[in-house]
Amino acid sequence: MNFYLNALGVVCAAGHDADTLAQALWARAPSGVEPEAWRGRNLHLGRVRQPLPLPDATAQRSRNNALLLTALQ
């Protein structure tokens, strides 16, 4: 059984659309994960660096909802 994602909505540390994600997946060097200081330790963390739009409703403004809105656009 085969599955296909024809209309991919993605936003993650590796990319913000299908093209940038494919480039990151097939690149020779890893991307999207960088060392960051956290509680006195350096951890390799992935973070979306793209500016995210905020939802219109004040009660719904969160980073998770902004990531979802970006993926749906």
TORGUBA-331418 format. One record per residue: residue in three letters; x, y, z of N, C-alpha, C, O, CB in turn. Coordinates in steps of 0.1 Angstrom, whole numbers. Atoms other than C-alpha are relative to their C-alpha. Last residue first. Glycine has a CB too. Layout:
% TORGUBA-331418
+--------+-------+-------+-------+-------+-------+-------+-------+-------+-------+-------+-------+-------+-------+-------+-------+
! residu !  n.xx !  n.yy !  n.zz ! ca.xx ! ca.yy ! ca.zz !  c.xx !  c.yy !  c.zz !  o.xx !  o.yy !  o.zz ! cb.xx ! cb.yy ! cb.zz !
+--------+-------+-------+-------+-------+-------+-------+-------+-------+-------+-------+-------+-------+-------+-------+-------+
!    ala !     X !     Y !     Z !     X !     Y !     Z !     X !     Y !     Z !     X !     Y !     Z !     X !     Y !     Z !
...
+--------+-------+-------+-------+-------+-------+-------+-------+-------+-------+-------+-------+-------+-------+-------+-------+
This chain:
% TORGUBA-331418
+--------+-------+-------+-------+-------+-------+-------+-------+-------+-------+-------+-------+-------+-------+-------+-------+
! residu !  n.xx !  n.yy !  n.zz ! ca.xx ! ca.yy ! ca.zz !  c.xx !  c.yy !  c.zz !  o.xx !  o.yy !  o.zz ! cb.xx ! cb.yy ! cb.zz !
+--------+-------+-------+-------+-------+-------+-------+-------+-------+-------+-------+-------+-------+-------+-------+-------+
!    gln !    -1 !   -10 !    11 !   -11 !   287 !    45 !     6 !    -5 !   -12 !     7 !     2 !   -22 !     7 !    13 !     5 !
!    leu !    13 !     0 !     8 !   -21 !   258 !    67 !     1 !     9 !   -12 !    -8 !     8 !   -21 !   -11 !     2 !     9 !
!    ala !     1 !    12 !     7 !    15 !   252 !    80 !   -12 !    -1 !    -9 !   -12 !    -7 !   -20 !     0 !   -12 !     9 !
!    thr !   -10 !     0 !    10 !    18 !   288 !    90 !     0 !   -12 !    -9 !     1 !   -11 !   -21 !    14 !     2 !     6 !
!    leu !     5 !   -10 !    10 !   -15 !   288 !   109 !    10 !     0 !   -12 !     6 !     1 !   -23 !    -2 !    14 !     6 !
!    leu !    11 !     6 !     8 !    -4 !   257 !   127 !    -5 !     8 !   -11 !    -7 !     4 !   -22 !   -11 !    -4 !    10 !
!    leu !    -6 !    10 !     8 !    29 !   273 !   137 !   -10 !    -7 !    -8 !    -8 !   -10 !   -20 !     7 !   -11 !     9 !
!    ala !    -7 !    -7 !    11 !    11 !   304 !   149 !     7 !   -10 !    -9 !     7 !    -8 !   -21 !    10 !    10 !     6 !
!    asn !    10 !    -4 !    10 !   -13 !   282 !   169 !     6 !     8 !   -12 !     2 !     6 !   -23 !   -11 !     9 !     7 !
!    asn !     6 !    12 !     7 !    16 !   265 !   186 !   -10 !     4 !   -10 !   -10 !    -2 !   -21 !    -6 !    -9 !    11 !
!    arg !    -9 !     5 !    10 !    33 !   298 !   193 !    -5 !   -12 !    -8 !    -3 !   -13 !   -20 !    14 !    -3 !     6 !
!    ser !   -10 !     8 !    -6 !     2 !   312 !   210 !    10 !    -5 !   -11 !     6 !    -4 !   -23 !    -6 !   -13 !     8 !
!    arg !   -14 !    -4 !     4 !   -24 !   338 !   203 !    10 !    -9 !     8 !    11 !    -7 !    20 !     2 !    14 !     2 !
!    gln !    -6 !    11 !     7 !   -59 !   321 !   205 !    15 !     2 !    -3 !    21 !    -5 !   -11 !    -7 !    -3 !   -12 !
!    ala !     0 !    12 !    -9 !   -74 !   343 !   232 !     7 !   -11 !    -6 !    11 !   -21 !     0 !   -14 !    -4 !     3 !
!    thr !    -9 !    -2 !   -11 !   -64 !   374 !   212 !     1 !   -12 !     9 !    12 !   -16 !    13 !    -4 !    12 !     9 !
!    ala !     7 !     1 !   -13 !   -83 !   362 !   181 !    11 !     1 !    11 !    20 !    -8 !    12 !    -8 !   -13 !     2 !
!    asp !     7 !   -12 !    -3 !   -65 !   373 !   150 !    -6 !     1 !    14 !    -5 !    11 !    20 !   -11 !     3 !   -10 !
!    pro !    14 !     0 !     3 !   -40 !   345 !   148 !    -7 !    13 !     5 !    -2 !    20 !    13 !    -7 !   -12 !     8 !
!    leu !     8 !     3 !   -12 !    -3 !   355 !   149 !   -15 !    -1 !    -4 !   -20 !     8 !   -12 !     2 !    10 !    11 !
!    pro !    12 !    -9 !    -1 !    18 !   352 !   118 !    -7 !    -4 !    13 !    -8 !   -16 !    17 !    -9 !    -1 !   -12 !
!    leu !    13 !     7 !     0 !    52 !   334 !   123 !   -11 !    10 !     1 !   -10 !    20 !     9 !    -1 !   -10 !    11 !
!    pro !    10 !    -8 !    -7 !    86 !   348 !   114 !   -14 !    -6 !    -2 !   -18 !   -10 !   -13 !     0 !    15 !    -5 !
!    gln !     8 !    -8 !     9 !   108 !   319 !   102 !   -10 !     8 !     8 !   -15 !     3 !    18 !    -8 !    -9 !   -10 !
!    arg !    -6 !   -14 !     0 !   134 !   307 !   127 !    -8 !     9 !    -9 !    -6 !    21 !    -8 !    14 !    -1 !    -5 !
!    val !     5 !    -7 !    12 !   115 !   275 !   137 !     5 !    14 !     0 !     2 !    21 !    10 !   -15 !    -1 !    -2 !
!    arg !     9 !   -11 !    -2 !   137 !   259 !   164 !    -4 !     6 !   -13 !     4 !     8 !   -22 !     6 !    11 !    10 !
!    gly !     6 !    -5 !    13 !   155 !   227 !   167 !   -10 !    11 !     3 !   -18 !     9 !    12 !    -6 !   -12 !    -8 !
!    leu !    15 !    -1 !     1 !   176 !   222 !   198 !    -4 !     5 !   -14 !     3 !    13 !   -20 !    -5 !    10 !    11 !
!    his !     3 !    -2 !    14 !   212 !   210 !   204 !   -15 !    -1 !    -2 !   -22 !   -12 !    -1 !     7 !   -12 !    -9 !
!    leu !     8 !    11 !     6 !   217 !   215 !   241 !    -2 !     3 !   -15 !    -3 !    15 !   -19 !   -14 !    -1 !     7 !
!    asn !     1 !    -1 !    14 !   244 !   236 !   258 !    -8 !   -12 !    -6 !    -3 !   -23 !    -5 !    13 !     2 !    -8 !
!    arg !    -5 !    10 !     9 !   239 !   236 !   295 !    -2 !     3 !   -14 !   -11 !    11 !   -17 !    -7 !   -14 !     3 !
!    gly !   -14 !     2 !    -2 !   235 !   263 !   321 !     6 !   -11 !    -8 !    18 !   -14 !    -6 !     2 !    -3 !    15 !
!    arg !    -2 !     4 !   -14 !   197 !   261 !   322 !    15 !    -4 !     3 !    18 !   -14 !     9 !    -9 !   -11 !     5 !
!    trp !    12 !     2 !    -7 !   195 !   262 !   284 !     3 !    -5 !    14 !     9 !   -16 !    16 !   -10 !   -10 !    -7 !
!    ala !    -2 !     1 !   -14 !   222 !   275 !   262 !   -14 !    -1 !     6 !   -23 !     6 !     3 !     7 !    13 !     6 !
!    glu !     5 !   -11 !    -8 !   216 !   268 !   226 !     2 !    -2 !    14 !     1 !   -14 !    19 !   -15 !     2 !    -4 !
!    pro !    -2 !     0 !   -14 !   234 !   245 !   201 !    -5 !    13 !     7 !    -2 !    24 !     2 !    15 !    -2 !     4 !
!    glu !   -12 !    -7 !    -4 !   218 !   245 !   167 !     2 !    -1 !    15 !    -8 !    -2 !    22 !    -1 !    15 !    -4 !
!    val !    -3 !     3 !   -14 !   193 !   223 !   149 !    14 !     7 !     3 !    24 !     5 !    -3 !     1 !   -16 !     2 !
!    gly !    11 !    -3 !    -9 !   178 !   236 !   117 !     2 !    -3 !    14 !    -6 !     1 !    23 !   -11 !    -8 !    -5 !
!    ser !     4 !   -14 !    -2 !   203 !   221 !    94 !   -12 !     1 !     9 !   -19 !    -9 !    11 !    -3 !     6 !   -14 !
!    pro !    13 !    -3 !    -6 !   223 !   189 !    90 !    -3 !    14 !     2 !     6 !    23 !     3 !     0 !    -7 !    14 !
!    ala !    -2 !    -3 !   -14 !   251 !   187 !    65 !   -13 !     3 !     6 !   -23 !     8 !    -1 !     9 !    13 !     1 !
!    arg !   -11 !     7 !    -5 !   251 !   169 !    31 !     2 !     2 !    15 !     7 !    -6 !    23 !    13 !     3 !    -7 !
!    ala !   -13 !    -8 !    -1 !   217 !   182 !    22 !    11 !    -9 !     7 !     8 !   -19 !    14 !    -2 !    13 !     9 !
!    trp !   -10 !     5 !    10 !   189 !   158 !    11 !    14 !     7 !     1 !    23 !     4 !    -7 !    -5 !     0 !   -14 !
!    leu !     0 !    15 !    -2 !   165 !   163 !    41 !    12 !    -6 !    -9 !    18 !   -16 !    -5 !   -13 !    -6 !    -4 !
!    ala !    -6 !     3 !   -13 !   173 !   201 !    43 !     2 !   -15 !     1 !    12 !   -20 !     6 !    -8 !     5 !    11 !
!    gln !   -14 !    -4 !     0 !   166 !   206 !     6 !     7 !    -4 !    12 !    19 !    -9 !    12 !     1 !    15 !    -3 !
!    ala !    -7 !     9 !     9 !   134 !   186 !     8 !    15 !     3 !    -1 !    23 !    -6 !     0 !    -6 !     0 !   -14 !
!    leu !    -1 !    12 !    -7 !   123 !   207 !    38 !     7 !   -11 !    -8 !    16 !   -18 !    -3 !   -14 !    -6 !     4 !
!    thr !   -11 !    -2 !    -9 !   130 !   239 !    19 !     2 !   -13 !     9 !    14 !   -16 !    13 !    -2 !    12 !    10 !
!    asp !   -13 !    -1 !     6 !   110 !   227 !   -10 !    11 !     2 !    10 !    21 !    -5 !     8 !    -1 !    13 !    -9 !
!    ala !    -5 !    13 !     5 !    80 !   213 !    10 !    14 !     2 !    -7 !    22 !    -7 !    -5 !   -10 !    -5 !   -11 !
!    asp !     8 !     4 !    11 !    76 !   245 !    30 !     6 !   -13 !    -5 !    17 !   -17 !    -1 !    -2 !    11 !   -10 !
!    his !    13 !    -6 !    -2 !    89 !   260 !    63 !   -10 !    -3 !   -12 !   -21 !     1 !   -12 !     1 !    15 !     2 !
!    gly !     6 !    -8 !    11 !   120 !   240 !    67 !   -14 !     5 !     2 !   -21 !     0 !    11 !     1 !    -8 !   -13 !
!    ala !    -7 !     3 !    13 !   143 !   219 !    89 !    -5 !     8 !   -12 !     2 !    10 !   -21 !    -1 !   -15 !    -3 !
!    ala !   -13 !    -6 !     0 !   132 !   235 !   122 !     8 !    -3 !   -13 !    17 !     5 !   -16 !     8 !    -7 !    12 !
!    cys !    -8 !     6 !   -11 !    96 !   228 !   114 !    14 !     6 !    -1 !    16 !    15 !    -9 !     0 !   -16 !    -2 !
!    val !    -8 !   -10 !    -6 !    67 !   241 !    93 !     7 !    -7 !    11 !     1 !   -11 !    21 !    -8 !    13 !     4 !
!    val !   -11 !     3 !    -9 !    49 !   218 !    69 !     7 !    12 !     5 !     9 !    22 !    -2 !    10 !   -10 !    -5 !
!    gly !    -1 !   -12 !    -8 !    17 !   218 !    49 !    10 !    -3 !    11 !     7 !   -11 !    20 !   -14 !     4 !     5 !
!    leu !    -7 !     1 !   -13 !    21 !   191 !    22 !     0 !    14 !     7 !     5 !    23 !     1 !    14 !    -5 !    -2 !
!    ala !     1 !   -14 !    -4 !    -5 !   191 !    -6 !     6 !     1 !    14 !    -1 !     1 !    24 !   -15 !     5 !     0 !
!    asn !     0 !    -9 !    12 !     3 !   158 !   -24 !     0 !    15 !     4 !     6 !    23 !    -3 !   -12 !    -3 !    -8 !
!    leu !     4 !   -13 !    -6 !    13 !   137 !     6 !     1 !    10 !   -12 !    12 !    15 !   -14 !     9 !     4 !    12 !
!    tyr !    -6 !   -12 !     6 !    13 !   102 !    -9 !    -5 !    12 !     7 !   -17 !    13 !    10 !    -3 !     0 !   -15 !
!    phe !     6 !   -13 !    -4 !     6 !    68 !     6 !     8 !    11 !    -6 !    20 !    11 !    -7 !     0 !     0 !    16 !
!    asn !    -8 !   -12 !     1 !    14 !    34 !   -10 !    -8 !    12 !     5 !   -21 !    12 !     3 !     4 !     3 !   -14 !
!    met !     8 !   -12 !     0 !     0 !     0 !     0 !     9 !    12 !     0 !    18 !    13 !     8 !   -10 !     0 !    12 !
+--------+-------+-------+-------+-------+-------+-------+-------+-------+-------+-------+-------+-------+-------+-------+-------+
